[in-house]
Amino acid sequence: MARYYITALAIVGCAYSAAAKSFMRRPDTREEVEASLLAELAGTFRPSATKTHIISLETELRPMYNAVPQEADGSLRHTVVRYVLHRMFAKRGWFIRGLEPGTGGNEKKNTTSGDSLQDLQEWVPSFLQGFLEQLAGGRGISLRELAVLAATLEDLIHKETINRLEVAFNALELPVDKKVDEEHIVEVLEVFMMIYLLGERPFTVKGRQDVQRAHKVFAKKVKDWTEVQEWMHGVREKVFPGGAALDFESMGRVVEEIGANYGTYNKKECGSLKSELMSAESKKAGRITLADFYKKGKEGVFELNEKIDYLRTLGAIDESDPKQPHVIISNYVGSRPNCLLASKFYVVCCTNECEDLMGKLENSIAGEMASPEQILDLVSSFSTPTVVAPRKISSTLTQRLQGIAQSNGGQVPLHGRLFAQWMHHAFPRECPFPHEDLANPQTPDEWMKETGQKLKASDEEIMSHISKLNSESPKGEEAREHHSFAENELPWSNNESLLSPFSRSSGQTAKPRSSLKSMAVFALLFSMASGFVWATKPYLSGADFRKPLPQGGDTSVNFVKNECKMA
């Protein structure tokens, strides 16, 4: 979890800042950044290198692609593409910066703040997607193009990972053109993991002695460092069993696997946080009173001390009873304070447990709408660690689902706010509550900078809430016996917000996209790969971004239209 790395990161990231020069530089112009990214996108179309992987990504994306709202030609519009890609990467625990709900408008404002989410890394997904849409004549994105976008983002992350491996070799003063033995493999992986946990903070330590000092800091300050090392070496053994010497390329495969699976390791910590909160669950399902939340922070192993204003910004507060605010457990566990900034392109967060449930629905329904009867039949068979199946869905929930259908011609939109709210009521400890105002995924630093407030509640604020605790009120298992009582009903609002309100109707036949048009786009992108100069290759290796954010994304599109005479 992010909060446990803060002290170690501050020490390692700052103490050695003068030890060596940074290996990175910032890009000079917006055009250079665009050229770099477009070369990356074009490179994804190289059949000999990526065709198999693109097909595998299509297979992974197809169930969700078939279930979300589509345009008349079967493509996906901008907001739906972002939604699908966000969910695909979130299954790995990766929250791609710029794809999160509440981010990623088509235009980004200029900013001089290097540590704001409104920065260049967050602009990358929008630019790549917008460029591909414009090449396709303003149409939406096909399944193949969606897979290409996913592969391109993966490739950007891959380049960052390989750069970090190079930094690890450099820190240990090891040549990258020779194999490393078991002893050095262990050292390289441990340095890589320190770099990974530092996220965007530069790792400029060089020389075995300084590396050993940095390692001691991590061993002392990161509470689960021993477990992290054991897990990491387990990944290496899985990829290359036997303890043989490895070359740089093989080491690259190992560290890629570490980055791809760290979200899985993080599940243990996420589960511990959820269990800690669940032990004081109130009479309102999936919630803990703010007073008990702060008390847990005082007595337990987790620092539960965020100001109510910040919790409100995160969408983690239920104030339906103003006299007794509650923290929504699923919303809080998945929120930004519990994420690790592990990359310039993504943060590692606790996975949304509702994702598995939605995936089952989408696989079974294979469409954006379903009848209440079909949904009830499926959902009643779903079990989770806190819900036993089969079960009978309550009459209240049944009526609410039917009400959603009545407002939509007898069918329930699966990707709207009302159905997400219904799923929260059906699985209050797994599915987040969807607030009417989209929650803002601000980092603690961003929120403090914007509001001028301190993130942590003062001792006086915390104690004022704790002093109001009712010691006789049931908690945890005992409180769950009260969840069905009318006075403990969870809040419900009839305000709807659909993912794509202009989707094609269920009875309309999708018009296939012109294969000739798609082939022309693919060929154009492929030809562009040799024409774009990697002026900003250091960016893909992890440049420092302190310049204003690029505004649009049409410079290179205009270039293509002018140079290639594209209509």
C-alpha positions, 0 to 999 in steps of 0.5 A: 500500500502506498502509505507504507512506502512514503518514509522510505521513498522520501529518504532514498529519493532525496538523500542520494539526489547528488550522488549521480546525474539523472539519465533523463531529459525532458522533450523540447516541443509538443511536436516531438512528443507527438512524433514519439507517441505516433511512432509508438502507435504506428509500431504496434501495427508491425505484424511480425512483432505484435500480431499474436499479441494484438489477437490475444488482446482482442480476445480479452477485450471482446466480451466487454466490447460486445457488452458496452454501447456501440455506434451504428457501425459497431464502433465505440465512441470516445468515452466508451473506449476510455471506459473499456481500457480503464477496466481492462488495465484495472483488472491488473491493478493498473489505473492508467493515468488519464483513463480513470473516471473523472479524467481524460477530457479531449482537451487538457489545460496548460499547467506548469505543475509537474506533479499534477495529474493534469500533466503529460502522462495523463494526456497520452491516452487521449492523444493516441485515441483522438489521433486514431479516431481522426485517421478513421474519418472521425468514426469510433474505434473498432475492436482491432483498433481498441486492441492496438491502443491497449498494446501501445499503452502496454508498449510505453510501459514496457519501455519504461520498465526496461529503462528502469532495468538499465538504471538498476544495472548502471547503479550496480555498475554491471554491463548490460551486454553480459550475462549475470550470475545468481548473486547479481540477479538477486541484486539487480531485481532488488534494485529494480524493485526499489526503483519501482516502489519509488515510482516517479522519484528519481533513483540516482544511487550509483555504486555498490556501497550506496546501493547497499545503504539504500537497500538498508533504508528500504529494509528498515522503513518498508514494513513488508520489504521481506515479503516483497523480496520473496514474492519478487524472487518467486516471480523470477523462479517462475519465469526462469527456474533453475538458477541459470545465468541470465542476459539482459533480455531475459532479465527484461522478461522477469521485470516485466512480469514483476510489474504486470503482477504487482497488483496481484501481490498488492491484493493481500494488503488491500484485503487486510485493509478491507478486513480491518474496516469490515470488523467495525462495519456499522448497521448500514451495509458496507459502511463504517462510521467516521468515528470508528474509522478514526478509532481504527486509525488510532488503534490499528496498523493502518493510518486512517486519518484523512480529513472528511473534506478529502474523503468527500472529494474521493467519493468515500463518504456517505452523508445521508445521515448528516449527524453520523457520516459513514465511510463507504468501505469499497469506495475508500479501499479503492481510492487514491490514498491507497494507491502506489505511484509505480509508473509515469503511466499508471498507479497500482490500486486495490482492484475493484471487486465488482469488476469480476461480477460485471464481467460475469454479467457481460459474458452471459448477456453479451449486450448493453441491455438486459431484462430485469428477469435475466439480471435477477437470475444471474445475480442471485447465483453470484457469490463473493467472500461476503455474499452466499449464493444462491440467494433470493434478491429482496423485493425492494431491490427487485422493484428498483431494478424493474423501475430502471427497466420501465424508464428504458423501454423494459430493458436495464442499461448495464453501464449506467449510474442506476445499475451501478447503484443497484449493484452496490445495494446487491453487493455493498462490500464489493461494488462502489457507490456511484455518486451523482457527482463524479468522484475526483481521483485526486492524489493527496498532494494534488488535493492539498495544493488545490485546497490549501488544507492539510490532508490529515485530520487534526487530533482535535478533529479526530477525537471530536468524532471518536467522543461521539461513539456509541459503545452499545451500537453493534459492529461487524458480524453483530451489526450485519443482523440489522442490515435488512431493517428499514431504518438502515436502508442504503441511500438511493437516487433515481438520477441516471447517467449513461455511459453513452446515451446515444448508443444504437438501439438493440434492434438496429443492425450494426453497419460494418466498417469499411475494411478498405478504410481500416486497411488504409489507416493501418497502412498509413500508420505503418508507413509513418513508423519510418518517417517519425524521428524518435526526437523524444525517446528519452520521454519514453524512457522516463523523462521529467515533465515540467512544461505546460501540457500540450493543448490539442492533438491535431498537429500531427493529424494535419501533417498526415492529411497534408503530406499523405493527402488523406481526405 
